[in-house]
Amino acid sequence: MSTFDDQLNKVRTQQGFIAALDQSGGSTPKALKLYGVGEDAYSNDDEMFAVVHAMRTRIVTSPAFNGDRILGAILFENTLDRDIEGKSSSNYLWDEKNVVPILKVDKGLADEADGVQLMKPIPGLDELLAKARAQNVFGTKMRSVIKSANADGIAAIVDQQFEVGRQIVAAGLVPIIEPEVDINAPDKAEAEAMLRENLLAKLAKLNDDEQVMFKLTLPEEAGYYQECQDHPNMLKVVALSGGYSREEANRRLAENHGMIASFSRALTEGLSAQQSDDEFNQMLDASIETIFQASCT
């Protein structure tokens, strides 16, 4: 079997969740601040990314972080270009930790229009996908955001996500389609109804061999995306924490049977640069275990 087939089999059959370690330019200072590293610790982007890579390296090399409970980890391109313990980050994850590497490919969000933020254009995507394949990356992730229940905006988001998603499938990777519904949207449930309708319509048009994943905000109604989960083209539906605390995100996730976590901030909540390695590893282990348990319902 190829590496891709081994990775596909793991994601399809094993229990666990996906760790989101893909904070990029705009979200990195906030992630570092929560980790106990202030902006005085770096003076430019290169230094900032070096500091956050050290944080990610500490997480990934921890004995608590391995493929027993973690299916995959989402990286961003800067991390893909760096090494962990002498190996490229993606190969370290797969070879040493049995964790499937996934790459964030979007370039951030466009300005809000029609109640949504589409993705900015992604120049050089084919080249990036080829680089990812060469480094044994399994899939990709790309995020856009729904701020309110606007039918035109939500249709545009899903159109864009699937258009790029099919390009990613054609390159031999599995896309994670992520149309996030803002947890603070005043009409969140209505937005979710519009989103589900659009997602199912697009799923119905995929060819038999086009496999995708969804990354969705935990819904107001438990089990709301079950029809998406059951679709033959769906590999996994994963949940983002979206600003919920880890406790609240886990509670909601446990109510959505078959959905698994793909948490970022909720995964690293409570971790600190000031902790000893023992304290850090114990905190990370406890965090991983609660998210794993919520993902196994």
N, C-alpha and C positions, 0 to 999 in steps of 0.2 A: 504493500500500500504506500501511496505517496504521503508526504508530510501533510498536505492539504486534506487528504482522506482521513488520516489519523485525527487531525484537528476537528474535522467535520463530525466524525464519530463521537469524539469527546463532548462537543457542544450538544449534539443531538441526544445522547444517551445518559450522560452523567449528571447527577445532581450537583448544584452549586450556583455560583453567581459570577457576574462580571465586575471587576474592579475598574472604576473610571479614574485613570491617573493622567488625564489629558488637559488639565488646565493650561491655557495658552496665554498669549500676551495680556489681554485685559483682565483675566481672572487670577493671574499668578500672584500679584501683590496681596490680594485678599487671602488666598490660600496660604501664603507664607506668613501673613500676620496671624492667622488662626493657629499656625504651627509655632508661633512664638518668635518669628524672625521679622523684624521691622524693616522699613525701607532704607534705614541707615546702614543696612548690611550689604548693600550693593549700590553701584552708582550708574549703571547702564543696563541695557537689556541683556547683553552677553553675561554680565555678572549675575543678574537676576536668574537667568535660565540655568546657570551653573549651580546656584544655590538651590533652586527647586529640583534640579536633577539629583543633587545630594539627598534631598528629602525623599524623592521617589526611590532612589537607590537603597536608602535605609529601610523603606517599606518592603521593597521587592526582595531584598536579601535577608529579611527577617525570617527566622525559622517558622513563624506563624503563617507566612505567605507562601502557599504552594498549591499544587493542582488537586489536592484532596478535596478542598472546599471551594476553590476558585477555578472557574472554567476558563476565563479569559481576562485580559487587561487591555484597556484602551490607552494608547499613547498618542502624543502629538508629534509632528514631524521632527521637531528639535530633539526629542527623546530618541526617536528612531535613528538619528544621526550620531548618537552618543553611545558609549560602551558602559556596561556594568560588569565589573570584575574581569575586564579584558575581552569580553565578548560584546558584539552588537546587542543593543537592548532587547530587540525582538528575539534573537537567537538565544540569549540568556534566559528569557522567560520560558521559551519552549524546551530548550535542551536541559536546562538546570532545574526548572520549577514545574515543568509540565503544565504551563499556563499558556493558553492560546493568545498570540499577539494580534491586536486590532488597532487600526490607525485612524485617528481623526483626520479627515481630509478637507473639511470646510474652512473657509477663510474668514469666518465671523459673520455677523448679521448686518443686513442692510437697514436703513432707517425705516421706522414703522410707517406702514400704509395699509389701509383697509383692515385695521385691527390686528395686523400681523407683521412680523419681521422675517422676510425671506432671507435666504443665504446670499451673501455676496458672490459674484462670479468666482469660479475656481480655475484660474489659468494654469496650464501645465498639468491638468489632472491625469492624463494618460501616462505622462512621464512619472508622476508620483506613484501611480498604481503599479507601473512596471518595477519601480524601485522597491515598493512594498513586497511584491511577489518574489523578487530576488532575495529578500531577507526573511522569507517564510512567514510573512504576515498573512493571516487568514481572511480578515474582513476589514471593513471601514465603518466609520461613524460620521454622520453629518447632522448638524442641529439647526433648526429654525424654530421660531417662537410664535405662539398664538396668544394674543393679549385679550381678545374678546370674540364673541360669537358673530363673526362677520362671514357670511356665506362665500362672498367673492374672495376674500382673503384666505380663508381656509382651503378653498378649492385651488387657489394659486400655490399655496404651500405644498399641498399633496402632489400637484402636477410637477412642481420643481423637484421635489424629493424623488419621485419615481423616475423622472427623466434622467437625473444623475445616477440614480440607483441602477438603472438598466445598463448604463455605461460601465458601472463598476462590475456588475455581473458579467458583462461581455469581456472584461479584463481578467476574469477568473477569480474574483473575490466575492465575498458575501457582504452586501451593504446592510448596515444598521440604519434604518430610516427613522429619524428623530424629529417629529413635529411636536415639540413640547407645548403643552397648554400651561400657561402661567398659573401657579396655584393661587394667585391673588386676583385672577380674573373674576369680575363681579358676576359673570354668567358662565362660570366654568362648566357646569353640567350641560348647558345648551351648546357650548363650544365642543364638548366631547361628543355630543350626538351628531353634530355636523362632521366632525373629524372621522368618526367611525364609519359613517355613510360613505365618505369620500375614499377612505382606506379600503373598504370592502369592494368598492367599484373598481379600484385600481388593481387589487389583488386578482379579481376575476379576469383581468385582461393579460395577466402574465402567462408566458409559455410554461409548459410543464417543467422544464429544466431550469427555470429562473427562481432561485431560492433567496429569500430576504429575511431580515429580522426587523422588528420594530422596537424602538425605545420610546416609551410613552409615560406621561405623567400618571401617577396613581389616581384612578378615577373616583368620582363621587359615589358611583354605584358599584359595589363589589361585583366582580366577574363581568364587567361591562365589555371587555375586549375578548371574551371567550370565543366568539365566532372568528375573530382574527387568529387566535391561537390555534384553532382547529383547522385552519385552511391548509390545504396540501402544499402550498408554496412557502409556508411559514416555518422557519427553523426554530425560532424562539421569540417570544415577546418579553422584553425586559423593561424594568421600571426605573425611572429616574427619581431621585429624592426631591429635587426641585425646590429646596429650601426648607422642607420639613426636617425636624430633628430626626436623629436616627431612631429614637423610640417610636415617634409617630409614623415615620416611613415604614419601619418594620411592622407596626400594627396594621397599617393599610395594606401592605404587601401580603401579609399572612391571610388576608381576606380574599385575595385574588389568586385562586388556586391555579397553579401552573405557570404563573408569571414569576420571573426571577429578578433579583436586584441587579441594577447597574449603577451603584451609588458612587458619588465622588466625595462631596463634603461630609455626608453621613458616614462614609467609611473612615475618614481621617479625623473625625470629631474626637477630641480628647488627646490626640497625639501632640507631642511638644518636642521641640529641639532641645529643651532643657532636661528632658527625662533621661535617666540612665538607660543603657541598652535593655536591662532586665525590665524596667518599668515600661519602656516603649513596647517591647515585645509582648508583655502581658496585656497591655492595653489594646494592642492591635489584634492579638489572639481573641480577646473577649469580643471586640467589635466584629471581627470576621465570623465568630461563632453565632452571634445574634442575627447577623444578616443571612448567614447560611441557613439557619433554622427557619427564618421567615421565608426564605426562597424555596424551602422543601415542602411547603404546604400544598 
